[in-house]
Amino acid sequence: MDVAASFPRTRVEALARLREFLPVAPHYAAERNFALAGHPHVSRLSPAVRYRLVAEDEILTAVLAAHAFPAVEKFVQEVVWRTYWKGWLELRPGVWQDYGTQVARLRASAPQPILTRVAEVTSSRSGVAIMDRFVRELITTGYLHNHARMWFASYWIHVERLPWALGADFFLRHLLDADPASNTLSWRWVAGLQTKGKTYLVRRSNLEKYADPAWLQDTAGLDRLDDARVSAALVEDTADLSVVPLDQPPAQPEALSGRFGFWLHSDDLSIETSALADLKPTSCRAFLSGRMVETLGLSPLRETYLRGAMHDAVTRAAAHFGCPAEFELTETLPAAIAGWARQDRLTTVVAFAPLVGPLRDTLPAIRSALAAEGITLVLVRRPYDVALFPLARSGYFGFWEKAQASLKAAKRS
Ligand SMILES: Cc1cc2nc3c(=O)[nH]c(=O)nc-3n(C[C@H](O)[C@H](O)[C@H](O)COP(=O)(O)OP(=O)(O)OC[C@H]3O[C@@H](n4cnc5c(N)ncnc54)[C@H](O)[C@@H]3O)c2cc1C
């Protein structure tokens, strides 16, 4: 029987998880690749950091306060990978658009044998026991270890020869930490689209070295993953990789006058720990759109997680700002935001700038719904993101060199 892993659902739980992880952090480099029941060697912070119940720079500060840099360098590097992927996608939104187009086209018109195989693999009926196990874990817990994500994505693309975008869509619907940047770009990386000609191949010997031995007791289908049998599928890149000018909102809005409110959303649920902490909003509101949940096909587990995180965010906002703060389930986001702003007689709505992904896709409609009421939308961004996103112009290791310098400079100032 697997040991169940738990994931923080509130900021208090996220900070507690971070504290529990601190003694484990120096062993991370040596142990992190072992995918074991209960996931004892990794932080399990990703759902919390995805919605910023805790922010990346808070994690880095805590880990570096507890340990010397060389002892935790690998962990710091991994946290910074999240930032790299976010910056990379902000600079190339065409990649997100291409992913969405592919998913819609494949769902509507992929050949029937492909759709049938997708249905079998995503319902634990692939015949490869360890992959069926990963699917069960993903669906029942909303989490997979990083190595399991790599093995599964590689199996999907290079063994089953299924379209990568449908695999990424399956993950996006079920992962508690589902993130447009980390998910899309990791799937593209496994497919060989991120680093040209470099694919990630799942290998039986690697599974036998790093996977929990209990997971390999059932050897059904394992021979399909024999090292000599797995070869790279040729995947065509249809995305527009052009780099666009980066939109860089300020950390603080310029002088706010009149009644203003904070819109809290899933890209950052800790507004009270940001540069906005000293402002005095009239009210705060978080929304979950039923239409978005339905369009994206979010699993009940992921939807419940998101609701819990948003409840936590408004509870903290109410306590911190001493103003009314509510969570609202709604059908369409633009109409709901405009309705709240009208009802509370706001002249301005302030929010963190949504990142490339479903929320950013809705931004033009939100902006015009507010404009129709004569209300201004002001967007801000955390200084950490402002400093690091522009550095994601090329490969990770160049980014990492520059990111280290930027993080050290931020620590000195
Ligand atoms: C195919 C595939 C899909 C993925 N989809 C997602 C996704 O939708 N959302 C998501 O958050 N991560 C995704 N990842 C990255 C990674 O698997 C998870 O961030 C990590 O497993 C989360 O578990 P943890 O917090 O215990 O990680 P830890 O190992 O404890 O890492 C600490 C933190 O570092 C960051 N991190 C670690 N590994 C990576 C990585 N490879 N890429 C980017 N950031 C990383 C995360 O913020 C994580 O919380 C994906 C990886 C692959 C291969």
The ligand as an SDF file (V2000), in Angstrom:
LIG
                    3D

 53 58  0  0  0  0  0  0  0  0999 V2000
    5.7800   16.5020  -18.3390 C   0  0  0  0  0  0  0  0  0  0  0  0
    5.9100   17.4270  -17.1490 C   0  0  0  0  0  0  0  0  0  0  0  0
    4.8440   18.2330  -16.7990 C   0  0  0  0  0  0  0  0  0  0  0  0
    4.9650   19.1100  -15.7130 C   0  0  0  0  0  0  0  0  0  0  0  0
    3.8870   19.9030  -15.3880 N   0  0  0  0  0  0  0  0  0  0  0  0
    3.9920   20.7710  -14.3490 C   0  0  0  0  0  0  0  0  0  0  0  0
    2.9020   21.6110  -13.9920 C   0  0  0  0  0  0  0  0  0  0  0  0
    1.8460   21.6240  -14.6300 O   0  0  0  0  0  0  0  0  0  0  0  0
    3.0530   22.4180  -12.9190 N   0  0  0  0  0  0  0  0  0  0  0  0
    4.2120   22.4600  -12.1850 C   0  0  0  0  0  0  0  0  0  0  0  0
    4.2750   23.1960  -11.2140 O   0  0  0  0  0  0  0  0  0  0  0  0
    5.2630   21.7000  -12.5240 N   0  0  0  0  0  0  0  0  0  0  0  0
    5.2020   20.8570  -13.5740 C   0  0  0  0  0  0  0  0  0  0  0  0
    6.2830   20.0780  -13.8990 N   0  0  0  0  0  0  0  0  0  0  0  0
    7.5650   20.2990  -13.2020 C   0  0  0  0  0  0  0  0  0  0  0  0
    7.8170   19.4150  -11.9560 C   0  0  0  0  0  0  0  0  0  0  0  0
    7.5470   18.0770  -12.2460 O   0  0  0  0  0  0  0  0  0  0  0  0
    7.0060   19.8550  -10.7390 C   0  0  0  0  0  0  0  0  0  0  0  0
    7.1380   21.2510  -10.5130 O   0  0  0  0  0  0  0  0  0  0  0  0
    7.4900   19.1370   -9.4800 C   0  0  0  0  0  0  0  0  0  0  0  0
    7.4490   17.7510   -9.6770 O   0  0  0  0  0  0  0  0  0  0  0  0
    6.6180   19.5640   -8.3340 C   0  0  0  0  0  0  0  0  0  0  0  0
    6.8330   18.7840   -7.1850 O   0  0  0  0  0  0  0  0  0  0  0  0
    7.5740   19.3520   -5.9090 P   0  0  0  0  0  0  0  0  0  0  0  0
    7.0370   20.6650   -5.5010 O   0  0  0  0  0  0  0  0  0  0  0  0
    7.5920   18.2630   -4.9030 O   0  0  0  0  0  0  0  0  0  0  0  0
    9.0200   19.5670   -6.5410 O   0  0  0  0  0  0  0  0  0  0  0  0
   10.4520   19.7710   -5.8890 P   0  0  0  0  0  0  0  0  0  0  0  0
   11.3490   18.7890   -6.5290 O   0  0  0  0  0  0  0  0  0  0  0  0
   10.4190   19.8280   -4.4240 O   0  0  0  0  0  0  0  0  0  0  0  0
   10.8620   21.1870   -6.4670 O   0  0  0  0  0  0  0  0  0  0  0  0
   10.6660   22.4070   -5.7650 C   0  0  0  0  0  0  0  0  0  0  0  0
   10.0160   23.3990   -6.6730 C   0  0  0  0  0  0  0  0  0  0  0  0
   10.8560   23.6470   -7.7910 O   0  0  0  0  0  0  0  0  0  0  0  0
   10.0890   23.7830   -8.9760 C   0  0  0  0  0  0  0  0  0  0  0  0
   10.4210   22.7030   -9.9110 N   0  0  0  0  0  0  0  0  0  0  0  0
   10.9430   21.5020   -9.6190 C   0  0  0  0  0  0  0  0  0  0  0  0
   11.1510   20.7800  -10.7420 N   0  0  0  0  0  0  0  0  0  0  0  0
   10.7580   21.5720  -11.7640 C   0  0  0  0  0  0  0  0  0  0  0  0
   10.7280   21.4010  -13.1700 C   0  0  0  0  0  0  0  0  0  0  0  0
   11.1800   20.2930  -13.7480 N   0  0  0  0  0  0  0  0  0  0  0  0
   10.2370   22.4090  -13.9260 N   0  0  0  0  0  0  0  0  0  0  0  0
    9.8030   23.5620  -13.3590 C   0  0  0  0  0  0  0  0  0  0  0  0
    9.8120   23.7710  -12.0260 N   0  0  0  0  0  0  0  0  0  0  0  0
   10.2790   22.7940  -11.2440 C   0  0  0  0  0  0  0  0  0  0  0  0
    8.6330   23.7120   -8.5440 C   0  0  0  0  0  0  0  0  0  0  0  0
    8.1860   25.0150   -8.2570 O   0  0  0  0  0  0  0  0  0  0  0  0
    8.6930   22.9040   -7.2750 C   0  0  0  0  0  0  0  0  0  0  0  0
    7.6240   23.1510   -6.4260 O   0  0  0  0  0  0  0  0  0  0  0  0
    6.1880   19.1800  -14.9800 C   0  0  0  0  0  0  0  0  0  0  0  0
    7.2470   18.3510  -15.3590 C   0  0  0  0  0  0  0  0  0  0  0  0
    7.1170   17.4820  -16.4220 C   0  0  0  0  0  0  0  0  0  0  0  0
    8.2850   16.6050  -16.7900 C   0  0  0  0  0  0  0  0  0  0  0  0
  1  2  1  0
  2  3  1  0
  2 52  2  0
  3  4  2  0
  4  5  1  0
  4 50  1  0
  5  6  2  0
  6  7  1  0
  6 13  1  0
  7  8  2  0
  7  9  1  0
  9 10  1  0
 10 11  2  0
 10 12  1  0
 12 13  2  0
 13 14  1  0
 14 15  1  0
 14 50  1  0
 15 16  1  0
 16 17  1  0
 16 18  1  0
 18 19  1  0
 18 20  1  0
 20 21  1  0
 20 22  1  0
 22 23  1  0
 23 24  1  0
 24 25  2  0
 24 26  1  0
 24 27  1  0
 27 28  1  0
 28 29  2  0
 28 30  1  0
 28 31  1  0
 31 32  1  0
 32 33  1  0
 33 34  1  0
 33 48  1  0
 34 35  1  0
 35 36  1  0
 35 46  1  0
 36 37  1  0
 36 45  1  0
 37 38  2  0
 38 39  1  0
 39 40  1  0
 39 45  2  0
 40 41  1  0
 40 42  2  0
 42 43  1  0
 43 44  2  0
 44 45  1  0
 46 47  1  0
 46 48  1  0
 48 49  1  0
 50 51  2  0
 51 52  1  0
 52 53  1  0
M  END
$$$$
